[in-house]
Amino acid sequence: MIAETVCSAVAVAGLGISGVLAFRKRFLKAARTAAYALVPLGLVMTGAVEWVVDTAFSPTAWAGFGVLGAAWLLFMGTRAVERRRAAVAGGKEREAVAPAASAPSLGESRRATPAAQPKRSAQPKTEPAEDFSDIEAILKKHGI
């Protein structure tokens, strides 16, 4: 009863503020304020406020939340035990989905030292559209 009265009073106050804003020619703010003010009134009229108040002050509802929490703890505990058993029984780590995909990055570096690399000529290329040496170097660096 008190919750419904408070929600109704908040709605009336919000509609009053909305009226003042509309009087001052701030119609967008007035419409937005009216929308926010009508939410508590709608909740009272649908009975949602009564349901929330009954749930909040009900020992049975709180016991139900406790049971749900205990069920969640049991689920998480059994999941942790299953993971631990699987790790002990397997005796090895999980295999990668594509173990050969990252093999080049795990091996020795194939890049030559800067002293061993051939020096590039200072002359510009005549056909820059067909020069894919930079792209090939990047692909080779990543093992593709």
DSSP file (Angstrom, degrees, kcal/mol; ACC not computed):
  #  RESIDUE AA STRUCTURE BP1 BP2  ACC     N-H-->O    O-->H-N    N-H-->O    O-->H-N    TCO  KAPPA ALPHA  PHI   PSI    X-CA   Y-CA   Z-CA
    1    1 A M     >        0   0    0      0, 0.0     4,-1.7     0, 0.0     5,-0.1   0.000 360.0 360.0 360.0 -44.1    0.0    0.0    0.0
    2    2 A I  H  >  +     0   0    0      2,-0.2     4,-2.6     1,-0.2     5,-0.2   0.899 360.0  53.2 -69.5 -39.3    2.8    2.4    0.9
    3    3 A A  H  > S+     0   0    0      1,-0.2     4,-2.5     2,-0.2    -1,-0.2   0.901 108.6  49.9 -62.9 -40.5    4.8    1.5   -2.2
    4    4 A E  H  > S+     0   0    0      2,-0.2     4,-2.2     1,-0.2    -1,-0.2   0.895 111.0  49.6 -64.1 -39.5    1.9    2.2   -4.5
    5    5 A T  H  X S+     0   0    0     -4,-1.7     4,-2.4     2,-0.2    -2,-0.2   0.912 111.3  48.5 -66.0 -42.7    1.3    5.6   -2.8
    6    6 A V  H  X S+     0   0    0     -4,-2.6     4,-2.4     2,-0.2    -2,-0.2   0.927 112.2  48.7 -64.1 -44.4    5.0    6.5   -3.2
    7    7 A C  H  X S+     0   0    0     -4,-2.5     4,-2.1     1,-0.2    -1,-0.2   0.898 111.8  49.2 -63.7 -39.8    5.0    5.5   -6.8
    8    8 A S  H  X S+     0   0    0     -4,-2.2     4,-2.3     2,-0.2    -1,-0.2   0.901 110.7  50.2 -65.9 -39.9    1.9    7.4   -7.6
    9    9 A A  H  X S+     0   0    0     -4,-2.4     4,-2.4     2,-0.2    -2,-0.2   0.890 109.8  50.8 -65.8 -38.9    3.3   10.5   -5.8
   10   10 A V  H  X S+     0   0    0     -4,-2.4     4,-2.4     2,-0.2    -1,-0.2   0.898 110.5  50.4 -63.8 -40.1    6.5   10.3   -7.9
   11   11 A A  H  X S+     0   0    0     -4,-2.1     4,-2.3     2,-0.2    -2,-0.2   0.917 111.1  47.2 -65.0 -43.4    4.4   10.0  -11.0
   12   12 A V  H  X S+     0   0    0     -4,-2.3     4,-2.0     2,-0.2    -2,-0.2   0.913 112.7  49.5 -64.9 -42.1    2.3   13.1  -10.2
   13   13 A A  H  X S+     0   0    0     -4,-2.4     4,-2.4     1,-0.2    -2,-0.2   0.914 111.3  49.6 -63.6 -41.8    5.5   15.1   -9.3
   14   14 A G  H  X S+     0   0    0     -4,-2.4     4,-2.2     1,-0.2    -1,-0.2   0.884 110.1  49.9 -64.2 -39.1    7.1   14.1  -12.5
   15   15 A L  H  X S+     0   0    0     -4,-2.3     4,-2.0     2,-0.2    -1,-0.2   0.856 109.3  52.7 -68.4 -33.2    4.1   15.1  -14.5
   16   16 A G  H  X S+     0   0    0     -4,-2.0     4,-2.0     2,-0.2    -2,-0.2   0.925 110.0  47.2 -65.2 -44.5    4.0   18.4  -12.7
   17   17 A I  H  X S+     0   0    0     -4,-2.4     4,-2.3     1,-0.2    -2,-0.2   0.893 110.1  54.0 -62.7 -38.8    7.7   19.0  -13.6
   18   18 A S  H  X S+     0   0    0     -4,-2.2     4,-2.2     1,-0.2    -1,-0.2   0.890 106.6  51.7 -62.4 -39.2    6.9   18.0  -17.2
   19   19 A G  H  X S+     0   0    0     -4,-2.0     4,-2.1     2,-0.2    -1,-0.2   0.895 109.0  50.1 -63.6 -40.7    4.1   20.6  -17.3
   20   20 A V  H  X S+     0   0    0     -4,-2.0     4,-1.5     2,-0.2    -2,-0.2   0.906 110.6  49.8 -64.6 -41.3    6.5   23.3  -16.1
   21   21 A L  H  <>S+     0   0    0     -4,-2.3     5,-2.5     1,-0.2    -2,-0.2   0.887 110.3  50.0 -64.9 -38.4    9.0   22.3  -18.8
   22   22 A A  H ><5S+     0   0    0     -4,-2.2     3,-1.5     1,-0.2    -1,-0.2   0.880 107.1  54.8 -67.2 -36.3    6.3   22.5  -21.4
   23   23 A F  H 3<5S+     0   0    0     -4,-2.1    -1,-0.2     1,-0.3    -2,-0.2   0.836 105.5  53.6 -63.8 -32.3    5.2   25.9  -20.2
   24   24 A R  T 3<5S-     0   0    0     -4,-1.5    -1,-0.3    -5,-0.1    -2,-0.2   0.287 121.6-109.4 -86.2  10.6    8.8   27.1  -20.7
   25   25 A K  T < 5S+     0   0    0     -3,-1.5     2,-0.7     1,-0.2    -3,-0.2   0.764  80.8 129.3  68.4  28.6    8.8   25.8  -24.3
   26   26 A R     >< +     0   0    0     -5,-2.5     4,-2.1     1,-0.2    -1,-0.2  -0.672  24.1 161.4-107.5  73.9   11.1   22.9  -23.7
   27   27 A F  H  >  +     0   0    0     -2,-0.7     4,-2.6     1,-0.2     5,-0.2   0.843  66.6  53.7 -70.5 -36.2    8.9   20.3  -25.3
   28   28 A L  H  > S+     0   0    0      2,-0.2     4,-2.1     1,-0.2    -1,-0.2   0.935 113.2  43.2 -65.3 -45.3   11.5   17.6  -25.9
   29   29 A K  H  > S+     0   0    0      2,-0.2     4,-2.6     1,-0.2    -2,-0.2   0.873 113.3  53.6 -65.3 -36.6   12.5   17.6  -22.2
   30   30 A A  H  X S+     0   0    0     -4,-2.1     4,-2.3     2,-0.2    -2,-0.2   0.912 109.5  47.2 -64.8 -42.3    8.9   17.8  -21.2
   31   31 A A  H  X S+     0   0    0     -4,-2.6     4,-2.0     2,-0.2    -2,-0.2   0.909 113.2  48.5 -66.5 -41.0    8.0   14.7  -23.2
   32   32 A R  H  X S+     0   0    0     -4,-2.1     4,-2.2     2,-0.2    -2,-0.2   0.911 112.2  48.7 -65.4 -42.0   11.0   12.8  -21.9
   33   33 A T  H  X S+     0   0    0     -4,-2.6     4,-2.3     1,-0.2    -2,-0.2   0.889 110.0  51.8 -65.0 -39.4   10.1   13.7  -18.3
   34   34 A A  H  X S+     0   0    0     -4,-2.3     4,-1.7     2,-0.2    -1,-0.2   0.892 108.1  52.3 -63.9 -38.5    6.5   12.7  -18.8
   35   35 A A  H  X S+     0   0    0     -4,-2.0     4,-0.7     1,-0.2    -2,-0.2   0.936 111.8  45.2 -63.4 -45.7    7.6    9.4  -20.1
   36   36 A Y  H >< S+     0   0    0     -4,-2.2     3,-0.6     1,-0.2    -1,-0.2   0.870 112.1  53.2 -64.5 -35.3    9.8    8.7  -17.1
   37   37 A A  H 3X S+     0   0    0     -4,-2.3     4,-0.7     1,-0.2    -1,-0.2   0.805 104.4  55.2 -71.3 -28.4    7.0    9.9  -14.8
   38   38 A L  H 3X S+     0   0    0     -4,-1.7     4,-2.4     1,-0.2    -1,-0.2   0.669  90.6  76.0 -79.7 -15.9    4.5    7.5  -16.3
   39   39 A V  H <X S+     0   0    0     -4,-0.7     4,-2.3    -3,-0.6     5,-0.2   0.954  96.5  43.9 -62.7 -51.4    6.7    4.4  -15.7
   40   40 A P  H  > S+     0   0    0      0, 0.0     4,-2.1     0, 0.0    -1,-0.2   0.888 113.7  52.3 -62.6 -35.2    6.0    4.1  -11.9
   41   41 A L  H  X S+     0   0    0     -4,-0.7     4,-2.3     1,-0.2    -2,-0.2   0.913 109.7  48.8 -64.7 -41.2    2.3    4.8  -12.5
   42   42 A G  H  X S+     0   0    0     -4,-2.4     4,-1.9     1,-0.2     6,-0.2   0.885 109.4  52.4 -64.3 -38.8    2.2    2.0  -15.0
   43   43 A L  H  X>S+     0   0    0     -4,-2.3     5,-1.2     2,-0.2     6,-1.2   0.886 110.5  48.1 -64.9 -37.9    4.0   -0.4  -12.7
   44   44 A V  H ><5S+     0   0    0     -4,-2.1     3,-0.5     1,-0.2    -2,-0.2   0.927 111.5  49.9 -65.8 -44.2    1.4    0.4   -9.9
   45   45 A M  H 3<5S+     0   0    0     -4,-2.3    -2,-0.2     1,-0.2    -1,-0.2   0.814 110.7  48.9 -68.3 -29.9   -1.5   -0.2  -12.3
   46   46 A T  H 3<5S-     0   0    0     -4,-1.9    -1,-0.2    -5,-0.1    -2,-0.2   0.653 111.4-117.8 -83.2 -14.4   -0.1   -3.5  -13.6
   47   47 A G  T <X5S+     0   0    0     -4,-0.9     4,-1.9    -3,-0.5    -3,-0.2   0.503  78.5 125.0  92.2   4.4    0.5   -4.9  -10.1
   48   48 A A  H  ><S+     0   0    0     -5,-1.2     4,-2.4    -6,-0.2     5,-0.2   0.868  71.5  53.6 -65.5 -36.3    4.2   -5.2  -10.6
   49   49 A V  H  > S+     0   0    0     -6,-1.2     4,-2.6     2,-0.2     5,-0.2   0.920 108.3  49.3 -65.4 -43.3    5.0   -3.1   -7.5
   50   50 A E  H  > S+     0   0    0     -7,-0.3     4,-2.5     1,-0.2    -1,-0.2   0.904 111.4  49.8 -61.7 -41.1    2.8   -5.2   -5.3
   51   51 A W  H  X S+     0   0    0     -4,-1.9     4,-2.1     2,-0.2    -2,-0.2   0.910 111.7  47.7 -65.0 -42.6    4.5   -8.4   -6.6
   52   52 A V  H  X S+     0   0    0     -4,-2.4     4,-2.7     2,-0.2    -2,-0.2   0.915 113.1  48.1 -65.4 -42.7    8.0   -7.0   -6.0
   53   53 A V  H  X S+     0   0    0     -4,-2.6     4,-1.7     1,-0.2    -2,-0.2   0.917 112.2  49.2 -64.7 -42.7    7.0   -5.8   -2.4
   54   54 A D  H  < S+     0   0    0     -4,-2.5    -1,-0.2    -5,-0.2    -2,-0.2   0.877 114.3  46.2 -63.5 -36.6    5.5   -9.2   -1.6
   55   55 A T  H >< S+     0   0    0     -4,-2.1     3,-1.2     1,-0.2    -2,-0.2   0.901 109.9  53.0 -71.9 -40.8    8.6  -11.0   -2.9
   56   56 A A  H 3< S+     0   0    0     -4,-2.7    -2,-0.2     1,-0.3    -1,-0.2   0.829 116.0  38.6 -66.6 -31.9   11.0   -8.7   -1.1
   57   57 A F  T 3< S+     0   0    0     -4,-1.7    -1,-0.3    -5,-0.2    -2,-0.2   0.193  92.9 105.2-104.5  15.9    9.4   -9.3    2.3
   58   58 A S    <>  -     0   0    0     -3,-1.2     4,-1.8     1,-0.1     5,-0.2  -0.863  54.8-158.9-101.4 121.6    8.6  -12.9    1.8
   59   59 A P  H  > S+     0   0    0      0, 0.0     4,-2.2     0, 0.0     5,-0.2   0.844  95.6  57.5 -64.0 -31.6   10.8  -15.4    3.7
   60   60 A T  H  > S+     0   0    0      2,-0.2     4,-2.1     1,-0.2     5,-0.1   0.906 105.1  50.0 -64.9 -41.1    9.8  -18.1    1.3
   61   61 A A  H  > S+     0   0    0      2,-0.2     4,-2.0     1,-0.2    -1,-0.2   0.911 111.3  48.4 -64.3 -41.8   11.1  -16.1   -1.7
   62   62 A W  H  X S+     0   0    0     -4,-1.8     4,-2.0     1,-0.2    -1,-0.2   0.869 109.5  52.4 -67.5 -35.5   14.4  -15.5    0.1
   63   63 A A  H  X S+     0   0    0     -4,-2.2     4,-2.3     2,-0.2    -1,-0.2   0.889 107.7  53.1 -64.4 -37.8   14.7  -19.2    0.9
   64   64 A G  H  X S+     0   0    0     -4,-2.1     4,-2.3     2,-0.2    -2,-0.2   0.901 107.1  50.5 -62.7 -41.2   14.1  -19.9   -2.8
   65   65 A F  H  X S+     0   0    0     -4,-2.0     4,-2.2     1,-0.2    -1,-0.2   0.886 109.7  51.8 -63.2 -37.7   17.0  -17.5   -3.7
   66   66 A G  H  X S+     0   0    0     -4,-2.0     4,-2.3     2,-0.2    -2,-0.2   0.902 108.8  49.7 -63.8 -41.5   19.2  -19.4   -1.3
   67   67 A V  H  X S+     0   0    0     -4,-2.3     4,-2.3     2,-0.2    -2,-0.2   0.905 110.1  50.9 -64.5 -41.4   18.2  -22.7   -2.9
   68   68 A L  H  X S+     0   0    0     -4,-2.3     4,-2.1     1,-0.2    -1,-0.2   0.899 110.2  50.1 -62.2 -40.0   19.1  -21.3   -6.3
   69   69 A G  H  X S+     0   0    0     -4,-2.2     4,-2.3     2,-0.2    -2,-0.2   0.898 109.8  50.1 -64.9 -40.6   22.4  -20.1   -5.0
   70   70 A A  H  X S+     0   0    0     -4,-2.3     4,-2.2     2,-0.2    -2,-0.2   0.898 109.8  51.3 -64.4 -40.0   23.2  -23.6   -3.5
   71   71 A A  H  X S+     0   0    0     -4,-2.3     4,-2.4     2,-0.2    -2,-0.2   0.908 109.4  50.3 -62.9 -41.3   22.3  -25.2   -6.8
   72   72 A W  H  X S+     0   0    0     -4,-2.1     4,-2.5     1,-0.2     5,-0.2   0.919 109.5  50.6 -63.4 -43.2   24.7  -22.8   -8.7
   73   73 A L  H  X S+     0   0    0     -4,-2.3     4,-2.4     1,-0.2    -1,-0.2   0.891 110.0  50.6 -61.8 -39.3   27.5  -23.6   -6.2
   74   74 A L  H  X S+     0   0    0     -4,-2.2     4,-2.5     2,-0.2     5,-0.2   0.921 110.1  49.7 -64.5 -43.5   26.9  -27.4   -6.7
   75   75 A F  H  X S+     0   0    0     -4,-2.4     4,-1.9     1,-0.2    -2,-0.2   0.939 114.0  44.6 -59.7 -47.2   27.1  -27.0  -10.5
   76   76 A M  H  X S+     0   0    0     -4,-2.5     4,-2.0     1,-0.2    -1,-0.2   0.876 113.0  51.5 -67.8 -37.1   30.3  -24.9  -10.4
   77   77 A G  H  X S+     0   0    0     -4,-2.4     4,-2.1    -5,-0.2    -1,-0.2   0.923 110.6  47.1 -65.8 -44.2   31.9  -27.3   -7.9
   78   78 A T  H  X S+     0   0    0     -4,-2.5     4,-2.3     1,-0.2    -1,-0.2   0.860 110.5  53.5 -66.7 -33.8   31.1  -30.4   -9.9
   79   79 A R  H  X S+     0   0    0     -4,-1.9     4,-2.1    -5,-0.2    -1,-0.2   0.910 108.6  49.0 -65.8 -41.4   32.5  -28.7  -13.0
   80   80 A A  H  X S+     0   0    0     -4,-2.0     4,-2.1     2,-0.2    -2,-0.2   0.897 111.5  49.4 -64.8 -39.9   35.7  -27.9  -11.3
   81   81 A V  H  X S+     0   0    0     -4,-2.1     4,-2.6     2,-0.2     5,-0.2   0.912 109.8  51.4 -66.0 -41.8   36.1  -31.5  -10.1
   82   82 A E  H  X S+     0   0    0     -4,-2.3     4,-2.3     1,-0.2    -2,-0.2   0.906 110.3  49.0 -62.0 -41.3   35.4  -32.8  -13.6
   83   83 A R  H  X S+     0   0    0     -4,-2.1     4,-2.0     2,-0.2    -1,-0.2   0.914 111.7  48.7 -64.3 -42.0   38.1  -30.6  -15.1
   84   84 A R  H  X S+     0   0    0     -4,-2.1     4,-2.1     2,-0.2    -2,-0.2   0.916 112.1  48.5 -65.7 -42.6   40.6  -31.6  -12.5
   85   85 A R  H  X S+     0   0    0     -4,-2.6     4,-2.9     1,-0.2     5,-0.3   0.892 110.3  51.7 -64.0 -39.6   39.9  -35.3  -13.0
   86   86 A A  H  X S+     0   0    0     -4,-2.3     4,-2.0    -5,-0.2    -1,-0.2   0.881 110.1  49.1 -65.3 -37.3   40.2  -34.9  -16.8
   87   87 A A  H  X S+     0   0    0     -4,-2.0     4,-1.4     2,-0.2    -2,-0.2   0.888 115.5  43.1 -69.3 -39.0   43.6  -33.2  -16.4
   88   88 A V  H  < S+     0   0    0     -4,-2.1    -2,-0.2     2,-0.2    -1,-0.2   0.913 116.9  46.0 -73.0 -43.4   44.9  -35.9  -14.0
   89   89 A A  H  < S+     0   0    0     -4,-2.9    -2,-0.2     1,-0.2    -3,-0.2   0.859 112.0  51.1 -69.7 -36.2   43.5  -38.8  -16.1
   90   90 A G  H  < S-     0   0    0     -4,-2.0    -1,-0.2    -5,-0.3    -2,-0.2   0.883  84.9-160.0 -69.9 -38.1   44.7  -37.4  -19.4
   91   91 A G     <  +     0   0    0     -4,-1.4     2,-0.3    -5,-0.2    -3,-0.1   0.467  63.5  65.7  71.6   1.1   48.3  -36.9  -18.1
   92   92 A K  S    S-     0   0    0     -5,-0.2    -1,-0.1     3,-0.0    -2,-0.1  -0.950  88.5 -93.9-146.1 166.1   49.0  -34.4  -20.9
   93   93 A E        -     0   0    0     -2,-0.3     2,-0.1     1,-0.1    -6,-0.0  -0.329  54.8 -83.0 -76.8 163.8   47.9  -31.0  -22.0
   94   94 A R        -     0   0    0      1,-0.1     2,-0.2    -2,-0.1    -1,-0.1  -0.385  47.3-116.2 -64.7 142.6   45.1  -30.5  -24.5
   95   95 A E        -     0   0    0      1,-0.1     2,-0.1    -3,-0.1    -1,-0.1  -0.498  30.8-106.4 -77.8 150.8   46.2  -30.7  -28.1
   96   96 A A        -     0   0    0     -2,-0.2    -1,-0.1     1,-0.1     4,-0.1  -0.419  21.5-124.4 -72.6 153.4   46.0  -27.7  -30.3
   97   97 A V  S    S+     0   0    0      1,-0.3    -1,-0.1    -2,-0.1    -2,-0.0   0.917 107.9  15.8 -65.3 -43.9   43.2  -27.6  -32.9
   98   98 A A  S >> S+     0   0    0      1,-0.1     3,-1.3     2,-0.0     4,-0.6  -0.756  73.8 176.4-129.7  83.9   45.7  -27.0  -35.7
   99   99 A P  G >4 S+     0   0    0      0, 0.0     3,-0.5     0, 0.0     4,-0.1   0.807  79.4  53.1 -64.6 -28.8   49.1  -27.9  -34.3
  100  100 A A  G >4 S+     0   0    0      1,-0.2     3,-0.8     2,-0.2    -2,-0.0   0.641  90.9  78.2 -79.7 -12.4   51.0  -27.3  -37.6
  101  101 A A  G <4 S+     0   0    0     -3,-1.3    -1,-0.2     1,-0.2     4,-0.1   0.858 103.7  32.2 -66.4 -34.4   49.5  -23.8  -38.0
  102  102 A S  G <X S+     0   0    0     -4,-0.6     4,-0.8    -3,-0.5     3,-0.4   0.286  88.4 106.2-105.5  11.0   51.8  -22.2  -35.5
  103  103 A A  H X> S+     0   0    0     -3,-0.8     4,-1.4     1,-0.2     3,-1.1   0.896  74.9  55.3 -59.6 -43.9   54.9  -24.4  -36.2
  104  104 A P  H 34 S+     0   0    0      0, 0.0    -1,-0.2     0, 0.0     3,-0.1   0.864 106.1  51.9 -60.1 -33.6   56.9  -21.8  -38.1
  105  105 A S  H 34 S+     0   0    0     -3,-0.4    -2,-0.2     1,-0.2    -3,-0.1   0.709 109.6  50.6 -75.7 -17.0   56.7  -19.4  -35.3
  106  106 A L  H << S+     0   0    0     -3,-1.1    -1,-0.2    -4,-0.8    -3,-0.1   0.724 100.4  76.1 -90.1 -22.9   57.9  -22.0  -32.8
  107  107 A G  S  < S-     0   0    0     -4,-1.4     3,-0.1     1,-0.2     2,-0.0  -0.001  98.1 -63.8 -78.3-173.8   61.0  -23.0  -34.8
  108  108 A E        -     0   0    0      1,-0.1     2,-0.2     2,-0.0    -1,-0.2  -0.308  63.4 -91.6 -69.7 156.7   64.3  -21.2  -35.3
  109  109 A S        -     0   0    0      1,-0.1    -1,-0.1    -3,-0.1    -4,-0.1  -0.506  30.2-164.0 -71.8 134.6   64.3  -17.9  -37.1
  110  110 A R        +     0   0    0     -2,-0.2     2,-0.2    30,-0.1    -1,-0.1   0.433  53.5 113.2 -96.8  -2.4   64.8  -18.2  -40.8
  111  111 A R        -     0   0    0     30,-0.1     2,-0.1     1,-0.1    -2,-0.1  -0.472  66.8-125.2 -74.4 141.0   65.7  -14.6  -41.3
  112  112 A A        -     0   0    0     -2,-0.2    -1,-0.1     1,-0.1     5,-0.1  -0.458  31.4 -97.7 -79.5 156.7   69.2  -13.8  -42.3
  113  113 A T    >>  -     0   0    0     -2,-0.1     4,-1.0     1,-0.1     3,-0.8  -0.353  36.9-107.9 -69.0 157.0   71.3  -11.4  -40.3
  114  114 A P  T 34 S+     0   0    0      0, 0.0     3,-0.3     0, 0.0    -1,-0.1   0.819 119.2  55.0 -58.9 -30.9   71.4   -7.8  -41.5
  115  115 A A  T 34 S+     0   0    0      1,-0.2    -3,-0.0     3,-0.0    -2,-0.0   0.838 108.1  48.9 -71.2 -31.5   75.0   -8.3  -42.7
  116  116 A A  T <4 S+     0   0    0     -3,-0.8    -1,-0.2     2,-0.1    -4,-0.0   0.616  89.2 100.0 -84.7 -12.5   74.1  -11.3  -44.8
  117  117 A Q  S  < S-     0   0    0     -4,-1.0     2,-0.1    -3,-0.3    -4,-0.0  -0.505  81.7-110.4 -74.8 141.1   71.1   -9.7  -46.6
  118  118 A P        -     0   0    0      0, 0.0     2,-0.3     0, 0.0    -1,-0.1  -0.418  33.5-113.5 -69.9 146.4   71.8   -8.4  -50.0
  119  119 A K        -     0   0    0     -2,-0.1     2,-0.2     1,-0.1     0, 0.0  -0.592  27.2-124.9 -82.6 141.5   71.8   -4.6  -50.4
  120  120 A R        -     0   0    0     -2,-0.3     2,-0.1     1,-0.1    -1,-0.1  -0.552  26.3-110.1 -83.6 148.0   69.0   -3.0  -52.4
  121  121 A S        -     0   0    0     -2,-0.2    -1,-0.1     1,-0.1     0, 0.0  -0.449  15.4-132.2 -76.0 152.7   69.8   -0.8  -55.3
  122  122 A A  S    S+     0   0    0     -2,-0.1    -1,-0.1     2,-0.1    -2,-0.0   0.553  77.6 102.1 -81.6  -7.9   69.1    2.9  -54.9
  123  123 A Q  S    S-     0   0    0      1,-0.1    -2,-0.1     0, 0.0     2,-0.1  -0.577  77.7-118.0 -79.4 137.4   67.4    3.0  -58.3
  124  124 A P        -     0   0    0      0, 0.0     2,-0.1     0, 0.0    -1,-0.1  -0.417  32.7-104.0 -71.3 151.4   63.6    3.1  -58.3
  125  125 A K        -     0   0    0      1,-0.1     6,-0.0    -2,-0.1     0, 0.0  -0.416  16.9-140.3 -72.7 148.7   61.8    0.2  -59.9
  126  126 A T  S    S+     0   0    0      1,-0.3    -1,-0.1    -2,-0.1     0, 0.0   0.789  96.5  39.9 -81.9 -26.9   60.2    0.8  -63.3
  127  127 A E    >   +     0   0    0      1,-0.1     3,-1.0     2,-0.0    -1,-0.3  -0.749  61.8 167.1-122.9  83.3   57.1   -1.2  -62.5
  128  128 A P  G >  S+     0   0    0      0, 0.0     3,-0.8     0, 0.0    -1,-0.1   0.720  72.5  67.7 -71.0 -18.0   56.0   -0.6  -58.9
  129  129 A A  G 3  S+     0   0    0      1,-0.2    -2,-0.0     3,-0.0     0, 0.0   0.774 104.3  42.7 -71.9 -24.5   52.6   -2.2  -59.5
  130  130 A E  G <  S+     0   0    0     -3,-1.0     2,-1.0     2,-0.0    -1,-0.2   0.284  83.5 109.8-105.5  10.5   54.2   -5.7  -59.9
  131  131 A D    <   +     0   0    0     -3,-0.8     3,-0.2    -4,-0.2     4,-0.2  -0.753  29.5 158.3 -89.6 101.6   56.7   -5.5  -57.1
  132  132 A F     >  +     0   0    0     -2,-1.0     4,-2.6     1,-0.1     5,-0.2   0.111  36.7 110.9-108.5  20.0   55.4   -7.9  -54.5
  133  133 A S  H  > S+     0   0    0      1,-0.2     4,-2.2     2,-0.2     5,-0.2   0.866  77.9  51.5 -65.8 -35.4   58.7   -8.5  -52.7
  134  134 A D  H  > S+     0   0    0     -3,-0.2     4,-2.0     2,-0.2    -1,-0.2   0.922 112.0  46.3 -66.0 -42.1   57.5   -6.6  -49.5
  135  135 A I  H  > S+     0   0    0      1,-0.2     4,-2.5     2,-0.2    -2,-0.2   0.914 112.1  50.9 -66.9 -41.6   54.4   -8.8  -49.4
  136  136 A E  H  X S+     0   0    0     -4,-2.6     4,-2.7     1,-0.2    -1,-0.2   0.888 108.8  52.1 -62.9 -38.5   56.4  -11.9  -50.0
  137  137 A A  H  X S+     0   0    0     -4,-2.2     4,-2.1     2,-0.2    -1,-0.2   0.896 110.3  48.0 -64.6 -39.3   58.8  -11.0  -47.2
  138  138 A I  H  X S+     0   0    0     -4,-2.0     4,-1.6     2,-0.2    -2,-0.2   0.927 112.8  48.0 -66.6 -43.9   55.9  -10.5  -44.8
  139  139 A L  H  <>S+     0   0    0     -4,-2.5     5,-3.0     1,-0.2     4,-0.2   0.906 112.5  48.5 -63.9 -42.0   54.3  -13.8  -45.7
  140  140 A K  H ><5S+     0   0    0     -4,-2.7     3,-1.1     4,-0.2    -1,-0.2   0.875 107.2  56.8 -65.1 -36.4   57.6  -15.6  -45.3
  141  141 A K  H 3<5S+     0   0    0     -4,-2.1    -1,-0.2     1,-0.3    -2,-0.2   0.870 111.4  42.4 -61.9 -36.6   58.1  -14.0  -42.0
  142  142 A H  T 3<5S-     0   0    0     -4,-1.6    -1,-0.3    -5,-0.1    -2,-0.2   0.345 118.1-111.9 -94.0   7.0   54.8  -15.4  -40.8
  143  143 A G  T < 5       0   0    0     -3,-1.1    -3,-0.2    -4,-0.2    -2,-0.1   0.811 360.0 360.0  73.6  30.8   55.4  -18.8  -42.3
  144  144 A I      <       0   0    0     -5,-3.0    -4,-0.2    -6,-0.1    -5,-0.1   0.394 360.0 360.0-108.3 360.0   52.7  -18.5  -45.0
